[in-house]
Amino acid sequence: MLINIRMIQPHIKIDKISETVLLPGDPDRIDKILAFLKNNKEIQYNREYRISSGFYDGIKIALLSTGMGCPAAAIAVEELANVGAKNLIRIGTCGGLLKEMQPGDIIIPDSAFCGDGTSKEYGYGEKIIQADKKVVNTLIECAKKSGVRYFVGTNRTHDAFYEPLENFIALEGKGLISSEMECSAVFLVSKLRKLSAGAILVVNTPEPPEEVKKNPDMIYTLIDKTKVDEGMKNAIKIALNAAKLLESKGFS
């Protein structure tokens, strides 16, 4: 008789987890999500990987921080696939690449351009990877119900936070709506390991490339922290409601 024994994973240090997992990058962001949950429990904390859980409207949801960048995010997804995760939603911040975007706006990427080295090592460099349609559509449904302003489109994932200015300006006209450092790995590894993954992002810095070309100081300039904080609360609520719907509809 074949017995499936799950092993303690070398980085996230667990051998089981809920089917639905929210993936903030920053370990401190877990506290912001836990504020919306009940019966919270701290499970593990190793390196950038902080794991907690709680209940949202009776649905158990796990939280795991991935740290910064695709290498750490890919490790998290690989190991989550080994311990029973099925649905993943990244919650993070990004640069907004459209002129009409403002701090705190919501981005729901339906795909990610793989401009990172991790995706290249998986054989998918400089390509576009799709997010899971069920997760994306569920996030859109919950965003519509919330009444917040949101954008859907292709996100650009890259490695160098302080990249050369000419790299960033070259994004003009490429059809990208946002830029961050983890989505491509989350989407790609999830697809390879037969998980369902999506993301919801908050515009931290509006930085359309055509405007950055005129004023390079726009990059990395946080102009309204209050709106970003409010946007993150909106993103968390949308992600939690989406997670609840994914669980209730049996999307796993």
VOMAR-828190 format. One record per atom (N, C-alpha, C): x, y, z; atom name; residue in one letter. Coordinates in steps of 0.05 Angstrom, whole numbers, m for minus. Atoms other than C-alpha are relative to their C-alpha. Last residue first. Layout:
BEGIN
   east  north     up atome residu
      X      Y      Z    CA      a
...
END
This chain:
BEGIN
   east  north     up atome residu
    m25     10     m9     N      s
   m174    469   m118    CA      s
     10    m23    m17     C      s
    m21     m4     20     N      f
   m233    512   m135    CA      f
     27     m8     11     C      f
    m16     24      4     N      g
   m285    482    m88    CA      g
     21      2    m22     C      g
      6     11     27     N      k
   m334    538    m97    CA      k
     16    m25     m6     C      k
     28      8      0     N      s
   m333    553    m21    CA      s
     m8    m13    m27     C      s
      4     23    m17     N      e
   m257    552    m19    CA      e
    m29    m10     m2     C      e
    m15     23     11     N      l
   m248    597    m79    CA      l
     m5    m25     16     C      l
     15     10     23     N      l
   m303    643    m53    CA      l
     14    m24    m12     C      l
     24     12    m10     N      k
   m269    650     15    CA      k
    m17    m12    m23     C      k
     m8     26    m12     N      a
   m202    663    m17    CA      a
    m25    m15     10     C      a
     m5     18     23     N      a
   m234    717    m60    CA      a
      8    m27     10     C      a
     26      7     11     N      n
   m264    750      2    CA      n
      4    m19    m24     C      n
     14     18    m19     N      l
   m196    748     36    CA      l
    m27     m9    m11     C      l
    m13     26      0     N      a
   m161    777    m25    CA      a
    m13    m20     18     C      a
      7     13     25     N      i
   m211    833    m31    CA      i
     12    m28     m2     C      i
     28      8     m2     N      k
   m204    850     43    CA      k
     m9    m14    m26     C      k
      3     23    m19     N      i
   m129    849     38    CA      i
    m28     m9      1     C      i
    m10     24     13     N      a
   m129    893    m24    CA      a
     m3    m25     18     C      a
     19      9     20     N      n
   m174    944      9    CA      n
      9    m26    m14     C      n
     23     11    m14     N      k
   m130    947     70    CA      k
    m21    m10    m20     C      k
     m8     27     m9     N      m
    m70    955     24    CA      m
    m23    m12     16     C      m
      1     18     22     N      g
   m104   1013    m12    CA      g
      7    m29      9     C      g
     29      6      4     N      e
   m116   1048     54    CA      e
     m3    m20    m23     C      e
      9     16    m22     N      d
    m42   1042     70    CA      d
    m29     m8     m3     C      d
    m11     27      4     N      v
    m24   1067      1    CA      v
     m9    m19     22     C      v
     15     13     21     N      k
    m71   1126      8    CA      k
     10    m28     m5     C      k
     27      5    m11     N      t
    m40   1145     75    CA      t
    m17    m15    m21     C      t
      0     25    m16     N      k
     30   1136     47    CA      k
    m28     m6     10     C      k
     24     m1    m17     N      d
     19   1190     m6    CA      d
     m3    m26     15     C      d
     11    m27     m2     N      i
     79   1211    m49    CA      i
    m25      1     19     C      i
     26      5    m13     N      l
    125   1151    m41    CA      l
    m13     27      5     C      l
      9    m22    m17     N      t
    181   1167    m90    CA      t
    m28     m6     10     C      t
     m4      7    m28     N      y
    214   1102   m116    CA      y
    m10     23     19     C      y
     m3     28     m7     N      i
    218   1130   m187    CA      i
      6     m2     30     C      i
     26     12     m6     N      m
    191   1201   m195    CA      m
      3    m29     10     C      m
      4      1    m29     N      d
    261   1230   m189    CA      d
    m27    m13      8     C      d
     m9     25    m11     N      p
    273   1211   m262    CA      p
     m5     m2     31     C      p
     m7     m6    m28     N      n
    230   1270   m285    CA      n
      8    m26     14     C      n
     m2    m29     m4     N      k
    221   1274   m361    CA      k
     10      7     28     C      k
    m20    m10     18     N      k
    237   1201   m374    CA      k
      4     30      3     C      k
    m26      4    m13     N      v
    198   1184   m311    CA      v
     23     10    m18     C      v
     m3    m22    m19     N      e
    137   1214   m345    CA      e
     27     m2     15     C      e
     m2    m25     16     N      e
    141   1168   m406    CA      e
      3     25     18     C      e
    m27     m3     12     N      p
    157   1109   m360    CA      p
      3     26    m15     C      p
      2      6     28     N      p
     93   1118   m318    CA      p
     27      6    m14     C      p
    m25     m6     14     N      e
    115   1120   m245    CA      e
     m2     m9    m30     C      e
      7     m4     28     N      p
     58   1121   m195    CA      p
     25      8    m15     C      p
    m12    m24     13     N      t
     90   1095   m131    CA      t
    m10      1    m29     C      t
    m16    m14    m20     N      n
     58   1047    m82    CA      n
     10     26    m11     C      n
    m19    m19     12     N      v
      3   1020   m128    CA      v
     13     16     23     C      v
      7    m28     m6     N      v
    m28    963    m90    CA      v
     21     18    m12     C      v
    m22    m19     m7     N      l
    m24    892   m117    CA      l
    m12     28      5     C      l
     12    m26     m3     N      i
    m71    832   m120    CA      i
     21     19     10     C      i
    m12    m21    m16     N      a
    m44    767   m145    CA      a
    m18     24      1     C      a
      5    m26     10     N      g
    m63    700   m176    CA      g
     13     20     19     C      g
    m12    m24    m13     N      a
    m46    627   m167    CA      a
     m9     26    m15     C      a
     14    m23     11     N      s
    m79    560   m178    CA      s
     10     25     14     C      s
     14    m16    m20     N      l
    m31    501   m165    CA      l
    m14     23    m15     C      l
     29      4      1     N      k
    m11    449   m216    CA      k
    m15     12     24     C      k
      6     19    m22     N      r
     64    447   m198    CA      r
    m31     m4      3     C      r
    m16     24      3     N      l
     86    479   m264    CA      l
     m8    m21     21     C      l
      9     14     24     N      k
     29    529   m262    CA      k
     15    m26     m3     C      k
     27     11     m5     N      s
     45    548   m190    CA      s
    m10    m16    m24     C      s
     m4     24    m16     N      v
    119    555   m208    CA      v
    m27    m13      7     C      v
    m14     21     15     N      l
    101    603   m264    CA      l
      3    m26     16     C      l
     17     11     21     N      f
     49    646   m228    CA      f
     13    m24    m14     C      f
     23     11    m13     N      v
     89    656   m164    CA      v
    m18    m13    m21     C      v
     m8     25    m13     N      a
    154    665   m202    CA      a
    m24    m13     13     C      a
     m6     20     20     N      s
    123    717   m248    CA      s
      7    m27     12     C      s
     24     13     12     N      c
     89    754   m191    CA      c
      8    m22    m20     C      c
      6     27     m8     N      e
    151    768   m148    CA      e
    m20    m15    m17     C      e
    m23     19     m1     N      m
    190    832   m163    CA      m
     m7    m29      7     C      m
     m7      9    m27     N      e
    143    890   m182    CA      e
     20    m23     m3     C      e
    m27     11     m2     N      s
    122    932   m242    CA      s
      5     m8     29     C      s
    m12     m2    m26     N      s
     52    952   m265    CA      s
     27    m14      0     C      s
     14    m19    m17     N      i
      9    965   m326    CA      i
     13      3     28     C      i
     m1      9    m28     N      l
     50    935   m382    CA      l
    m14     21     17     C      l
     26     12     m8     N      g
     32    944   m456    CA      g
     m1    m10     29     C      g
     m1     29      0     N      k
    104    953   m479    CA      k
    m26    m13      9     C      k
     12     12     23     N      g
     96   1025   m500    CA      g
      0    m30     m1     C      g
     20    m15     14     N      e
    144   1052   m449    CA      e
    m10    m14    m25     C      e
     26     13     m3     N      l
    181    997   m413    CA      l
    m22     15    m15     C      l
      5     18     23     N      a
    247   1023   m442    CA      a
    m26    m14      3     C      a
     12    m17     21     N      i
    244   1080   m390    CA      i
     m7    m17    m25     C      i
     28     m6     m7     N      f
    255   1028   m336    CA      f
    m13     16    m22     C      f
     16     25      0     N      n
    317    997   m366    CA      n
    m29      7      4     C      n
      6      7     28     N      e
    346   1066   m382    CA      e
    m16    m26     m3     C      e
     23    m16     10     N      l
    340   1086   m309    CA      l
     m8     m8    m28     C      l
     m8    m24     15     N      p
    387   1030   m287    CA      p
    m24     14    m12     C      p
    m10      6     27     N      e
    354    983   m236    CA      e
      9     26    m15     C      e
    m13    m25      9     N      y
    349   1000   m163    CA      y
     12     m5    m27     C      y
     16    m22    m10     N      f
    299    945   m147    CA      f
     11     26    m10     C      f
    m16    m21    m12     N      a
    337    896   m192    CA      a
    m18     24      9     C      a
    m17      6    m23     N      d
    300    831   m203    CA      d
     12     24     14     C      d
    m29     m2      5     N      h
    242    840   m251    CA      h
     15     m4     26     C      h
    m16      9    m23     N      t
    167    825   m257    CA      t
     30      1     m7     C      t
    m27      6      6     N      r
    124    865   m305    CA      r
     15     m7     25     C      r
    m20    m11    m18     N      n
     50    862   m295    CA      n
     28     m8    m10     C      n
    m25     15     m3     N      t
      1    849   m351    CA      t
     19     16     18     C      t
    m18      1     22     N      g
    m70    874   m344    CA      g
     25    m15      6     C      g
     m7     28      7     N      v
   m128    889   m298    CA      v
     18      1    m24     C      v
     m9      4     27     N      f
   m138    956   m263    CA      f
      8    m29     m4     C      f
    m20     21      5     N      y
   m177    973   m200    CA      y
      6     m2    m30     C      y
    m10     m2     27     N      r
   m218   1029   m169    CA      r
     22    m21     m4     C      r
    m25    m15      2     N      v
   m254   1008   m106    CA      v
      8      1    m30     C      v
      4    m28     10     N      g
   m328    990   m104    CA      g
     26     15     m3     C      g
    m11    m18    m20     N      s
   m318    928    m60    CA      s
     m3     29     m8     C      s
     18     m2    m23     N      k
   m365    886   m102    CA      k
     10     21     20     C      k
     23    m14      9     N      k
   m323    900   m164    CA      k
    m20      5     23     C      k
     m7    m28      3     N      a
   m260    880   m128    CA      a
    m24     17     m9     C      a
     m1    m12    m27     N      c
   m292    815   m105    CA      c
      7     30     m1     C      c
     27      0    m11     N      e
   m311    796   m176    CA      e
     m1     13     27     C      e
     14    m22     14     N      i
   m242    817   m202    CA      i
    m29      1     11     C      i
    m10    m25    m11     N      l
   m208    773   m149    CA      l
    m15     24    m13     C      l
     11     m2    m27     N      t
   m253    714   m169    CA      t
      9     26     13     C      t
     28     m7      3     N      n
   m237    725   m243    CA      n
    m13      3     28     C      n
      2    m28     10     N      v
   m162    726   m229    CA      v
    m29      9      0     C      v
     m9    m18    m22     N      v
   m165    663   m185    CA      v
     m4     29     m9     C      v
     20      1    m22     N      k
   m207    625   m236    CA      k
      7     19     22     C      k
     24    m15      6     N      k
   m163    649   m293    CA      k
    m20      0     22     C      k
     22     18      2     N      d
    m97    626   m262    CA      d
    m26     15     m4     C      d
     11      7    m26     N      a
    m44    678   m277    CA      a
    m23    m19     m4     C      a
     27     m7     m8     N      q
    m14    675   m346    CA      q
     m5     m7     29     C      q
     13     23    m13     N      i
     61    675   m359    CA      i
    m28     10     10     C      i
     22     m7    m17     N      i
     91    724   m409    CA      i
    m14    m25     11     C      i
     26      9     11     N      k
    160    709   m436    CA      k
    m22     10     19     C      k
      9    m19     20     N      e
    228    742   m425    CA      e
    m26     m9    m14     C      e
     m9    m28      0     N      g
    254    681   m387    CA      g
    m10     16    m23     C      g
     22    m17      8     N      y
    211    618   m384    CA      y
      8     29      0     C      y
      4      2     29     N      g
    261    560   m381    CA      g
    m22     19    m10     C      g
     21     19      5     N      y
    257    551   m305    CA      y
     m7     m3    m30     C      y
    m11     26     m7     N      e
    324    585   m300    CA      e
    m20    m22     m2     C      e
    m19      9     21     N      k
    296    643   m339    CA      k
     11    m27      6     C      k
     17     11     21     N      s
    237    648   m290    CA      s
     18    m10    m23     C      s
     11     26     m9     N      t
    288    656   m234    CA      t
    m17    m13    m22     C      t
    m18     23      5     N      g
    327    709   m271    CA      g
    m11    m27      8     C      g
    m17      7    m23     N      d
    271    760   m275    CA      d
     18    m24     m7     C      d
    m25    m14      4     N      g
    238    796   m334    CA      g
     21     m7     21     C      g
    m21     12    m16     N      c
    181    746   m336    CA      c
     27     13     m7     C      c
    m23      2     17     N      f
    123    789   m361    CA      f
     24     m9     17     C      f
    m25    m14     m8     N      a
     65    774   m316    CA      a
     21     m5    m21     C      a
    m24     13     11     N      s
     m8    756   m330    CA      s
     25     16     10     C      s
      9     25     12     N      d
    m79    772   m307    CA      d
     23    m16    m13     C      d
    m14      9     24     N      p
    m50    822   m258    CA      p
    m13    m25    m11     C      p
      4     29      1     N      i
   m102    852   m210    CA      i
     13    m11    m26     C      i
     m8     14     24     N      i
    m78    922   m193    CA      i
     m6    m30      3     C      i
     m2     29     m1     N      i
   m112    965   m140    CA      i
      7    m11    m28     C      i
     16     15     20     N      d
   m101   1039   m133    CA      d
      6    m29      1     C      d
     23     14    m12     N      g
    m71   1063    m68    CA      g
    m18    m14    m19     C      g
     m7     17    m23     N      p
    m25   1115    m98    CA      p
    m25    m13     12     C      p
     m5    m16    m24     N      q
    m55   1140   m164    CA      q
      9    m19     23     C      q
     m2     14    m26     N      m
    m57   1111   m234    CA      m
      8     19     22     C      m
     24     m5    m16     N      e
    m81   1153   m293    CA      e
      1    m13     28     C      e
      2    m27     m9     N      k
    m12   1158   m325    CA      k
    m23      5     19     C      k
     18    m16     17     N      l
     m3   1083   m328    CA      l
     m4     28     12     C      l
    m13     m9     25     N      l
     59   1047   m302    CA      l
    m19     16    m18     C      l
     21     m3     19     N      g
     40   1039   m228    CA      g
     10     12    m26     C      g
      0    m26     13     N      g
     97   1014   m186    CA      g
    m22      0    m21     C      g
    m12     m2     27     N      c
     80    955   m143    CA      c
      3     29     m8     C      c
      1    m28     11     N      t
     56    932    m75    CA      t
     15      0    m27     C      t
    m25    m16     m1     N      g
     39    862    m51    CA      g
     m4     28    m10     C      g
      9    m27     m8     N      i
    m13    809    m37    CA      i
     25     17      2     C      i
    m21    m19     m9     N      r
      1    743    m74    CA      r
    m13     27      7     C      r
      5    m28      7     N      i
    m59    696    m76    CA      i
     23     17     11     C      i
    m19    m20    m11     N      l
    m46    621    m76    CA      l
     m8     27    m11     C      l
      6    m27     10     N      n
    m97    564    m83    CA      n
     18     21     13     C      n
     13      2     26     N      k
    m78    490    m76    CA      k
     m5     28    m13     C      k
     13    m25     10     N      a
    m31    483    m17    CA      a
    m12     m5    m28     C      a
     29      0      2     N      g
    m21    411      7    CA      g
    m13     26     m8     C      g
     13      3    m26     N      v
     50    406     35    CA      v
    m30      4     m1     C      v
     m7     26    m13     N      n
     93    394    m27    CA      n
    m16     m5     25     C      n
     11     21     17     N      a
     61    450    m68    CA      a
      4    m27     13     C      a
     29      1     m6     N      l
     77    497    m10    CA      l
    m14    m22    m17     C      l
      4     14    m25     N      e
    150    478    m18    CA      e
    m29     m1      8     C      e
     m9     28      3     N      e
    154    497    m91    CA      e
     m6    m16     25     C      e
     20     14     16     N      v
    113    560    m79    CA      v
      7    m29     m3     C      v
     24      2    m15     N      a
    159    584    m23    CA      a
    m22    m16    m15     C      a
     m4     20    m21     N      i
    222    569    m61    CA      i
    m26     m5     15     C      i
      1     26     13     N      a
    195    607   m121    CA      a
      4    m22     20     C      a
     28      6      6     N      a
    180    668    m77    CA      a
     m3    m28    m13     C      a
     14      8    m25     N      a
    250    667    m48    CA      a
    m29     m7     m5     C      a
    m12     25    m11     N      p
    283    666   m117    CA      p
    m14     m9     25     C      p
      9     25     11     N      c
    232    716   m145    CA      c
     13    m25     11     C      c
    m12     11     23     N      g
    245    776   m101    CA      g
     m9    m28     m8     C      g
     m3    m17     24     N      m
    232    802    m32    CA      m
     14    m15    m22     C      m
    m24    m17      2     N      g
    206    760     26    CA      g
      0     15    m26     C      g
    m20     11     19     N      t
    155    704     14    CA      t
     26     16      0     C      t
    m15    m22     12     N      s
    109    715     73    CA      s
     22    m12    m17     C      s
    m29      5      1     N      l
     61    658     86    CA      l
     14     22    m14     C      l
    m16    m23     10     N      l
    m11    665    108    CA      l
     29     m8      0     C      l
    m28     m1     m9     N      a
    m60    607    117    CA      a
     13     24    m13     C      a
    m18    m12     20     N      i
   m136    613    112    CA      i
     28      1     12     C      i
    m28     m1     m9     N      k
   m188    573    149    CA      k
     18      9    m23     C      k
    m18     14     18     N      i
   m259    591    127    CA      i
     29      3     10     C      i
      1     29     m3     N      g
   m310    607    181    CA      g
     19    m15    m18     C      g
     27      9      5     N      d
   m321    679    158    CA      d
     m2    m30      1     C      d
     14    m22     12     N      y
   m245    688    157    CA      y
    m28     m9     m8     C      y
     26      6     13     N      f
   m208    641    202    CA      f
    m13     25     m9     C      f
     24    m11    m14     N      g
   m135    645    221    CA      g
    m25     m7    m16     C      g
     26      8     11     N      s
    m65    622    200    CA      s
    m22     13     17     C      s
     22     m3    m20     N      s
      7    643    207    CA      s
    m26    m11    m13     C      s
     25     14      6     N      i
     72    629    170    CA      i
    m19      2     23     C      i
     17     m1    m24     N      r
    134    674    168    CA      r
    m27    m12     m8     C      r
     24     15      1     N      y
    183    656    113    CA      y
    m15     m1     27     C      y
     21    m18      8     N      e
    236    710    107    CA      e
    m28    m13      1     C      e
     m9    m19     20     N      r
    286    669    148    CA      r
    m22     19     m7     C      r
    m27      7      7     N      n
    246    617    186    CA      n
      9     18    m23     C      n
    m14    m23     11     N      y
    182    633    223    CA      y
     29     m8     m4     C      y
    m29      4      4     N      q
    130    580    239    CA      q
     12     26    m10     C      q
     m8     28      6     N      i
     58    570    259    CA      i
     30     m3     m1     C      i
    m26     m1     12     N      e
     30    633    292    CA      e
     11    m28     m3     C      e
    m21     17    m10     N      k
    m44    623    303    CA      k
     26      5    m14     C      k
    m26     m1     14     N      n
   m103    668    296    CA      n
     20    m17     13     C      n
    m13     25     m9     N      n
   m172    648    322    CA      n
     28     m2    m13     C      n
      6      9    m27     N      k
   m204    704    282    CA      k
     15    m26      6     C      k
      6     28     m6     N      l
   m181    741    220    CA      l
     m6     m5     29     C      l
     27      6     11     N      f
   m184    814    195    CA      f
     m9    m29      6     C      f
     19    m18    m13     N      a
   m126    838    239    CA      a
    m29     m5    m10     C      a
     10     13    m24     N      l
    m87    777    216    CA      l
    m21     17     14     C      l
     20     19      9     N      i
    m79    810    148    CA      i
    m13    m13     24     C      i
     22    m15     11     N      k
    m44    871    177    CA      k
    m22    m18    m10     C      k
     16    m12    m22     N      d
     m1    827    221    CA      d
    m24     15    m10     C      d
     17     21    m12     N      i
     20    787    160    CA      i
    m17     10     23     C      i
     27     m3     11     N      r
     45    851    129    CA      r
    m19    m22     10     C      r
     16    m17    m17     N      d
    104    848    177    CA      d
    m28      4    m11     C      d
     10     14    m23     N      p
    132    788    139    CA      p
    m18     17     19     C      p
    m11    m10    m25     N      d
    136    831     76    CA      d
    m11    m17     23     C      d
    m29      1      1     N      g
    121    793     12    CA      g
     12      5     27     C      g
    m13    m26     m1     N      p
     49    776     26    CA      p
     30     m3     m3     C      p
    m29     m3      1     N      l
     27    707      2    CA      l
      8     30      0     C      l
     m6    m27      8     N      l
    m44    686     20    CA      l
     30      5      3     C      l
    m22    m14    m14     N      v
    m53    611     24    CA      v
      3     28    m12     C      v
     m1    m28      9     N      t
   m115    569      8    CA      t
     20     16     16     C      t
     m1      0     29     N      e
   m108    493     15    CA      e
      2     29    m11     C      e
     27     m3     12     N      s
    m89    499     88    CA      s
      2      1    m30     C      s
     11    m27      0     N      i
    m19    475    107    CA      i
    m28      0    m12     C      i
     28     m2      8     N      k
     21    412    121    CA      k
     m9     29      2     C      k
      6     23     17     N      d
     94    390    130    CA      d
    m30      0     m8     C      d
     26     12     m7     N      i
    124    455    157    CA      i
     m5    m24    m18     C      i
     m1     15    m25     N      k
    194    486    159    CA      k
    m27    m11     10     C      k
     24     m9    m14     N      i
    184    539    105    CA      i
     m5    m16     26     C      i
     m1    m29     m4     N      h
    257    529     84    CA      h
    m25     10     15     C      h
    m25    m11    m10     N      p
    274    454     87    CA      p
      0     30      6     C      p
    m14    m13     22     N      q
    203    427     81    CA      q
     24     16     11     C      q
     m5    m27     m8     N      i
    181    378    135    CA      i
     17     13    m22     C      i
    m25     m6    m15     N      m
    163    316     96    CA      m
      0     29      8     C      m
    m11    m26      6     N      r
     94    294     73    CA      r
     23      6     19     C      r
    m10    m13    m24     N      i
     82    219     78    CA      i
     13     27     m8     C      i
    m11    m27      6     N      n
     38    191     24    CA      n
      8     14     26     C      n
      6    m20    m21     N      i
     30    117     39    CA      i
     14     26     m7     C      i
    m15    m25      2     N      l
     27     68    m20    CA      l
     m9     19     22     C      l
     17    m24      0     N      m
      0      0      0    CA      m
     18     25      0     C      m
END
